Amino acid sequence: MLGSAFVVSPGLLQKVYGARDDSAVRIGVGLHAAVLLLLAAVPPLLGIFARATLADLHDHDLALPTLLMESLPPLVGAVGLGALFSAEVSSSDAILFMLSTSLSQDLYRRFVRPSATATLRVARWAAVGGGASGDRV
C-alpha cells in the first residue's frame, strides 16, 4: 500500500528533480525508502502495544491517546499527544489547501469563469466548505 504513496510523493519528486546528479538521486531515494519502511512499522507496533496493555479499552479510536497518557510519563505523553495533534492539523491544512486550489483554479477558472483573475474568494469558500463538510464516516 505504501508503494503508490512513495512513487507519487510530491516531496520526493521535488528532491529528485532538484538533485545535482544521478548518484544523489539514487542515494536520496534509497534513504527515503528506508525511512518510510521504518516509519511504516511504527503504527502496527503501537497498535500491538495498545492491544496488549489496554485490553479493557472499549473505544478503539482512543487506543493511541490512551496509550500515550497511561503508559508513559506525563510529560512524554503530553509531547506525544501534541505531536499527534500537530500531525492531524498538518494533514488537514494540506488537504484543504489542495482542495481549495483545485476547486478555484482547475474547476472555477477553467470551466465556470475563464476570464477570472482573482479567485481568492472562491478558494476561501472552498476551504470553508471542505472544512465544514469533513466528517468521520
C-alpha positions, 0 to 999 in steps of 0.5 A: 500500500505504501508503494503508490504513496512513495512513487507519487510523493510530491516531496520526493519528486521535488528532491529528485528533480532538484538533485545535482546528479544521478548518484544523489538521486539514487542515494536520496531515494534509497534513504527515503525508502528506508525511512518510510519502511521504518516509519511504516512499522511504527503504527502496527507496533503501537497498535500491538502495544495498545492491544496488549496493555489496554485490553479493557479499552472499549473505544478503539479510536482512543487506543493511541491517546490512551496509550500515550497518557497511561503508559508513559510519563506525563510529560512524554505523553503530553509531547506525544499527544501534541505531536499527534495533534500537530500531525492531524492539523498538518494533514488537514491544512494540506488537504484543504489547501489542495482542495481549495486550489483545485476547486478555484483554479482547475474547476472555477477558472477553467470551466465556470469563469475563464476570464477570472483573475482573482479567485481568492474568494472562491478558494476561501469558500472552498476551504470553508466548505471542505472544512465544514463538510469533513466528517468521520464516516 
